[in-house]
Amino acid sequence: MSTGVLSIRLPHELKHRLDALSASTGRPAAFYVREALTEHLGELEHVYTLRAEAEAVRSGKLETVGLDEVLADLGMTRDELDDTALGDA
């Protein structure tokens, strides 16, 4: 596995917490930074992709489909959708 170097500035409180964790466990701070990125980077990518798509919709750069068209494609009516949402279907 090849690796790269990343230098970041952290707020003092966050750096203090990271250093304390590192000291109490005997693991380097970089271990926990890698763990956090491995665990949460996918979530951040997903969130920022959704934000970009929402902005594209708001600005008219991304085409949308109306609910009535989706329902028609599914062969449903709004009443059937309401009944499904209420658990009556």
C-alpha positions in Angstrom: 0.0 0.0 0.0 1.5 3.3 -1.0 0.9 6.3 1.2 0.9 10.1 1.0 1.6 12.8 3.4 -1.1 15.3 4.5 -0.5 18.3 6.7 -3.6 19.9 8.4 -4.3 22.6 10.9 -6.7 21.6 13.7 -8.5 23.7 16.2 -6.6 23.6 19.5 -9.4 21.7 21.3 -9.5 19.0 18.6 -5.7 18.7 18.6 -5.7 18.4 22.4 -8.4 15.6 22.3 -6.5 13.8 19.6 -3.2 14.0 21.5 -4.9 12.8 24.7 -6.4 9.8 22.9 -3.0 9.1 21.4 -1.2 9.3 24.7 -3.8 7.1 26.5 -3.7 4.4 23.9 -0.1 4.5 22.8 -1.1 4.8 19.2 0.0 7.7 17.0 -2.5 10.5 16.3 -2.2 9.7 12.6 -3.7 6.3 13.3 -6.9 7.9 14.5 -7.0 10.4 11.7 -6.8 7.5 9.2 -9.5 5.7 11.1 -11.8 8.7 11.1 -11.3 9.3 7.4 -11.7 5.6 6.5 -15.0 5.5 8.5 -16.5 8.8 7.4 -15.1 9.9 4.1 -17.7 8.0 2.2 -20.5 9.8 4.2 -18.9 13.2 3.4 -18.6 12.4 -0.3 -22.3 11.4 -0.3 -23.4 14.5 1.5 -21.5 16.9 -0.7 -22.7 15.1 -3.8 -26.3 15.5 -2.7 -25.7 19.2 -1.9 -24.2 19.7 -5.4 -27.1 18.0 -7.0 -29.6 20.0 -5.0 -27.9 23.2 -6.1 -28.0 22.0 -9.7 -31.7 21.4 -9.4 -32.3 24.8 -7.8 -30.3 26.6 -10.5 -32.1 24.7 -13.3 -28.9 22.8 -14.4 -30.4 19.4 -13.6 -33.7 18.3 -15.1 -36.3 17.0 -12.7 -39.4 14.9 -13.1 -42.7 15.8 -11.5 -44.5 13.5 -9.1 -47.5 13.0 -11.5 -45.1 11.8 -14.2 -43.4 9.4 -11.9 -46.8 8.1 -10.7 -48.0 7.7 -14.3 -44.8 5.7 -15.1 -45.6 3.4 -12.1 -49.3 3.1 -13.1 -50.4 4.8 -9.8 -52.6 7.6 -8.9 -52.2 10.2 -6.1 -55.0 8.5 -4.2 -53.2 5.1 -4.4 -50.0 6.8 -3.2 -51.9 8.3 -0.2 -53.4 4.9 0.6 -50.0 3.3 0.4 -48.5 6.0 2.7 -51.3 5.4 5.2 -50.8 1.6 5.1 -54.2 0.9 3.5 -52.8 -0.8 0.4 
